[in-house]
Amino acid sequence: MKTIKTIAIAMAALLTASLSSCINDDDDNNQNADYHYLQLTETQQKDLMKKLEGNYENYLYFTNANTQKTDSAQVKWEVNASDSTVTCVNFPVNILRNYVKSDLVKEALDLVGQQPVVFKYSTGNTVIKELYEASSYFFNLTIPNASNIVKFTYGEGEGEKEKYVTIEFADQFIGYSTVYSQMVRLDRGSFFGAVLVSIVDANNVATKVNCIIPFQ
């Protein structure tokens, strides 16, 4: 699969978030040549979580397997601070057909189509001071179960065996010199980030895809 510019752009923005999320909570005075770090109080953390709340619309970007060019799918998001959830109301499960070879899996993904996917979001108690003061905030995204797996069923009928598709998301991908995190950034009102998909399984036919799907 070719690397696409959209992914590179999105990841450049998220690398700073990875840096922020990896800071040791005990390093109160940790800093480098470019940034200074700020410890948030519990109240500030709660206020920060509330800042993300709202409804958003943007696009998920992916590589079209037929054209080997960047393609997109419009999505809607609902963020609820009371239960710390980010819901992609219409996650296009079928775009994952571009990352698998099996025709049976592709067919299953097409039949599942668009589905709601619920993430939990969180923030640490250490942030980059310059970005925080410029209203640029980062939040980690996770699937709210230990397995990181979301399951969709389809084509059920009387006497038929249940058919299903599962997507295993990832909190992080570790590259040769970079850690890519599944997260969302709120930058002066703009909502963008990336989800990470590691495995797609359709009726016990599993494919390891390890794809980064940015949204902006």
N, C-alpha and C positions, 0 to 999 in steps of 0.2 A: 504494500500500500504506500502510495506516495505521500510525502509530507506536504501539507497544504499551508498556505500563508495564513489563512484565518486561524488555524490552530496555533501557529507560532505567535501571532499577535495576542491572542487570548492568554496564552501561557506566559508571555512576557509580563502581562499585567498580574498574573496570579503568582509568579515567582516571589514577588515581594510579600505576598500573603504567606507563602510557605516559610519564608524567612522569619516573619513575625510569629507564626504559630510554633516555630521550633525553639523560640527563646526560652531559656530556663527561667522558671518563675522566681528563682532565688537571686537572679542577677539584676538587682534593682538599678544598677548604674551602667548596665550593658550598653555599649554604643560603638559605632564605627564611624568612618569618615563621612558617610552620607546621611545617616539617620541617628536619631536619639529615641530611646524607648521610654514609654510611660506606663506606670502601673495604675490600673483602674480600680476604683473602689467597687464594692458590691453594688452600690446604687448606680454608679456610672455604667457598669456592665448591664444592669437591667434596662437602663435608659437606652443603651446602645442596641440591645435586642429589639426594643420597640421601634427604633428608627427604620428597620427593614420592613415593618408591617405595611401591607397594602397589596394592590393588584398591579400586575405588570404584563406587558406583551412584548415579545421580541422573537428572535429566530435561533433555532439550533442549526449548527453548520456541520456538514459531514462530506466525505468524499463519495461522489457518485461513481459506482463501480463501472458503469457503462462508458462514461465520458472521461473518467479520471480527473474531473474538475470539482471544485467546491460547489455544493448544492445546499439548499436550506429548507427548513420547514418551520412555519409560524407556530408559536406556542404561547400559552397563557399560564401565568403563575399567580397563586394566591398565598400570601404570607400571613400567618396568624401568630402573633407574639404570645398569646395566652397559653398556647401549647407548644410553642417553638417549632412550628411546622412550615415547610415550604412545599407547596403542592404544585406540580406541573399538571395542570388540568387535562391536557391533551398530549401527553408524551407520545411521540410518533415511534412506537415500537417497530414499525415496518421499515424505518430507515436502516435498521441493523442488518437488513438483508444485504446491504452493500459490503458487509464485513465477513460474510460466510460464503461457503462454496456449495453446500448441500442444497439441492433444489427443494427437498422436503422441508428443510428448515426455513428456506425463503418463503415457501408457501404458507407455512404456519405463521410466520411473522406478518405476512400480508393479511391473513385472516384475523389476527389479533388487532391489527390496525393501530388506532390511537387509544390510549388508556391513561387514567390518572396515576401518577406516581408521587408518593409522599416521602419527603425527606425531613429529617430533623436538622435544625441549624443551631450553631453555638458560636461563642466567641471566647477567647482566652482573657486573662486579666492583664496581659501585656500587649501593648499596641505600639505602632510606630507614631511617635508624637507628631511629626510634620504632616503625615497623612490624616491622622485623627483630627487635627485642628483645621484641616482643609476639607472636612466632611467627606473623607474617603475611608470607607469601613470594609473590613473583611470578615466573613463568616464561614465556618466549616460546614459542609453538608454530609450527612450520613443517612443510611437507610435505618429505620428504627427497629432493627432486629439483629441478632448476633451474627446471622449468616450473610447479611448484606444482599439477600436475594428477594426479588419481587416475582410473584407468580401470577400468571394470567391463564384462565381456562377458556376454551372455545369449542364449538362444534359438538356440544353435548346433546345427546338424544336418548330416548328410551332404549335401554339395553346396550347402549354404546359405552365403550371405555372412555374415561375422561381424557381429553386432549389438552395439552398445556404448553406454555412457553414460560421459561424462567429467565430472568436477567440477573446476573450477579454484578453488582456495582463494586467499586473499590474506593477506599478512602484516599489511597495514594498509589502512584506508580513511581518506582525508583529507577531512574536512568543511570547512565554511567557517571554523570556528575551533577545530576539535577533530581530533585524530588518534586513531582507534580501532585498537587492536592485537589481533591474534589471540593469546590467551594464557590461562594458567590461574593461578589464585590458590589457595594453600593457607593457610587462615586458621584457626589453632587446630584443625586436623584436618578442616575443611570444604573440599571440593574443588569449585571452580566457576570459570567463565570464559566464553569465547565463541569460536566459530569463525566465520570470515568466508568467505562463498562469493561469488565474483565472476561466474562463467560456468558454465552447465549446457549440455552438448552431448549430444544423442542422435542418433546416426547422421547426423551433419553438419547437424543443425538446432540452432543455438546460440542461447541466450538469456542476455543479460546481466541478472543478478538483483541483484547487490551487496547481499546480505542478511547481517545480523548475527544469528547463532543462539546465544543464550546457553545455558549449561547450569549447573544448580545443584541 
